[in-house]
Each structure stands twice: as C-alpha cells, then as structure tokens.
Amino acid sequence: MNKKEVIIQSAKEMQKVGKCLAEEILKEILKNEKAIVIGLEGDLGSGKTTFIQGLARGLKIKERITSPTFVIMKKYKFSKGELYHIDCYRIESRDLFELDFKEIINKPKNIVVIEWANRVKKSLPKDTFWMKFEYLDKDKRNIAYEEISYN
C-alpha cells in the first residue's frame, strides 16, 4: 500500500482534512457492502477529535462533536447514513461487541471512526483505514495514513 504523511499547521487545517475525507467517502458510500471503518491512533492532544469534528462537518452533521471518552460511543445521523464515533481508550476488544459492533460495521451506510483503535486492532475489519496522529508542537501535527480502499 501507498503510505502518505501530511503536516498539519492548525486545528482549522486538521478539521479541513477531516472534511475533505468526508467528501471523498460520500462519493463512495452508496457502493459499499459494509461500513467504512477508520482507525485513529495517536497520543492525547494529537488531533484525533479535531479531525472527527471536520469529518462530521463534511458529512453536514450540525451537532457539536466531542470526544466520547466517558460514554464510549456516540452516534450521529447524516443524509446517507450514520456516523459512529467510538473511543477505545478505556475498553478492550471484547467490550466492542457489547456495543453491537458487529451489526454496526456490517451496515453499508455507516461510517465508524475509532479513537485509540490500536487498543482493539484485533477486533477491527482487515480493510480498516488507519491514520496515525502525532503531536509535533503546540499547533503542528503529523498524520500518517494509507490510501483508503472501499469495500
């Protein structure tokens, strides 16, 4: 696969990256046989939630997007399906299945974005789109990713 990296200079730029990915996903989502699963890795403050805020904006979701650290999962409706925002910081792979994870990832119009996805990697589909976020300084972040493949 083709690995890419991008340096992000601000929170606004991070949201723009999320918004652009959402626009790409919307072009393909109706062709999918299963959900699009995006696994996010990175330390606290590396930009994962900010990225998801931009993704949600690109999906035209009006609700305020905050990290689901304490509730584990939040669900948002958009015109073509549902966005699931899952935070796995405090859970393990087996806990995902108590959230009806199998049903969620088998619905073709779902987009599932998982923060701390590396903690549950063995439970995620093989075609998960991985993004690694790295804190560089106060405003600067690095995102490493592979090109997305749709199922």
C-alpha positions as CSV (number, residue, x, y, z in Angstrom):
1,M,0.0,0.0,0.0
2,N,1.0,3.6,-0.5
3,K,1.8,5.3,2.8
4,K,1.5,9.0,2.9
5,E,2.2,11.7,5.5
6,V,0.9,15.3,5.9
7,I,1.9,18.0,8.3
8,I,-1.0,20.0,9.8
9,Q,-0.3,23.5,11.0
10,S,-3.5,24.3,12.9
11,A,-6.8,22.9,14.3
12,K,-8.6,24.6,11.5
13,E,-6.4,22.8,9.0
14,M,-7.0,19.5,10.8
15,Q,-10.7,19.9,10.5
16,K,-10.3,20.7,6.8
17,V,-8.5,17.3,6.3
18,G,-11.4,15.6,8.0
19,K,-13.9,17.5,5.9
20,C,-12.1,16.5,2.7
21,L,-12.1,12.8,3.7
22,A,-15.8,13.0,4.4
23,E,-16.4,14.4,0.9
24,E,-14.5,11.5,-0.6
25,I,-16.3,9.0,1.4
26,L,-19.7,10.4,0.4
27,K,-18.9,9.8,-3.2
28,E,-18.3,6.1,-2.5
29,I,-20.6,5.2,0.4
30,L,-23.6,4.0,-1.6
31,K,-21.4,1.5,-3.4
32,N,-20.2,-0.2,-0.1
33,E,-21.3,-3.6,1.1
34,K,-20.2,-2.9,4.7
35,A,-19.4,0.2,6.9
36,I,-16.3,2.3,6.3
37,V,-14.2,1.8,9.4
38,I,-11.5,4.4,10.2
39,G,-9.0,3.6,13.0
40,L,-7.2,6.5,14.6
41,E,-4.0,6.2,16.6
42,G,-2.2,8.9,18.5
43,D,-1.5,10.3,21.9
44,L,-3.7,12.7,23.8
45,G,-3.8,16.1,22.1
46,S,-2.6,14.7,18.7
47,G,-5.7,15.9,16.9
48,K,-8.0,12.9,16.6
49,T,-11.2,14.5,17.9
50,T,-10.5,17.7,16.0
51,F,-10.1,15.6,12.8
52,I,-13.5,13.9,13.5
53,Q,-15.1,17.3,14.0
54,G,-14.1,18.2,10.5
55,L,-15.2,14.8,9.2
56,A,-18.7,15.4,10.7
57,R,-18.8,18.9,9.2
58,G,-18.1,17.3,5.8
59,L,-21.0,15.0,6.4
60,K,-23.2,18.0,7.1
61,I,-23.7,17.0,10.8
62,K,-24.8,20.0,12.7
63,E,-24.4,18.6,16.2
64,R,-21.4,19.5,18.4
65,I,-18.8,16.7,18.2
66,T,-17.0,16.0,21.5
67,S,-14.8,13.0,22.5
68,P,-16.9,10.1,23.8
69,T,-14.2,9.1,26.3
70,F,-16.7,8.5,29.1
71,V,-19.7,7.3,27.2
72,I,-17.5,5.2,24.8
73,M,-19.7,5.7,21.7
74,K,-21.8,8.5,20.1
75,K,-24.0,8.2,17.0
76,Y,-24.8,11.0,14.6
77,K,-27.2,10.8,11.6
78,F,-26.2,12.3,8.2
79,S,-28.0,12.3,4.9
80,K,-26.7,8.9,3.7
81,G,-26.3,7.0,6.9
82,E,-24.9,7.2,10.4
83,L,-21.5,8.2,11.9
84,Y,-20.3,6.3,14.9
85,H,-17.6,7.9,17.0
86,I,-16.1,5.3,19.4
87,D,-13.4,6.0,21.9
88,C,-11.5,2.8,23.0
89,Y,-9.1,4.4,25.5
90,R,-10.9,2.7,28.4
91,I,-12.1,-0.5,26.7
92,E,-10.7,-3.7,25.3
93,S,-11.6,-5.7,22.2
94,R,-14.2,-7.9,23.8
95,D,-16.1,-4.8,25.1
96,L,-16.7,-3.6,21.5
97,F,-19.1,-6.5,21.0
98,E,-21.3,-5.3,23.8
99,L,-21.8,-2.2,21.7
100,D,-23.3,-4.2,18.9
101,F,-20.1,-3.5,17.0
102,K,-20.6,-6.4,14.5
103,E,-24.0,-5.1,13.4
104,I,-22.7,-1.5,13.2
105,I,-19.8,-2.5,10.9
106,N,-22.0,-4.6,8.7
107,K,-24.3,-1.8,7.7
108,P,-23.2,-0.4,4.4
109,K,-24.1,3.2,5.0
110,N,-22.3,3.5,8.3
111,I,-19.0,5.3,8.9
112,V,-17.3,4.1,12.1
113,V,-14.4,6.3,13.4
114,I,-12.5,4.8,16.3
115,E,-10.1,6.7,18.5
116,W,-7.4,4.6,20.2
117,A,-8.2,1.9,17.6
118,N,-4.8,0.3,18.2
119,R,-6.2,-1.0,21.6
120,V,-8.8,-3.1,19.7
121,K,-6.9,-3.7,16.5
122,K,-7.6,-7.5,16.5
123,S,-11.4,-6.9,16.5
124,L,-11.4,-4.5,13.6
125,P,-12.0,-5.5,9.9
126,K,-9.0,-6.1,7.8
127,D,-9.9,-3.2,5.5
128,T,-9.9,-0.6,8.3
129,F,-8.4,2.7,7.1
130,W,-5.6,3.6,9.5
131,M,-4.5,7.1,10.4
132,K,-1.7,7.8,12.9
133,F,-1.7,11.2,14.5
134,E,1.5,12.6,16.0
135,Y,1.9,15.7,18.2
136,L,4.8,17.8,16.9
137,D,4.3,21.1,18.8
138,K,1.6,23.5,20.1
139,D,-0.1,23.8,16.7
140,K,1.7,21.3,14.4
141,R,0.7,17.7,13.9
142,N,1.7,14.9,11.6
143,I,-0.8,12.4,10.1
144,A,0.4,9.2,8.5
145,Y,-2.1,7.1,6.5
146,E,-2.5,4.7,3.7
147,E,-4.8,5.4,0.8
148,I,-8.4,4.4,1.6
149,S,-9.8,1.4,-0.1
150,Y,-13.6,0.9,-0.2
151,N,-15.2,-2.5,0.2
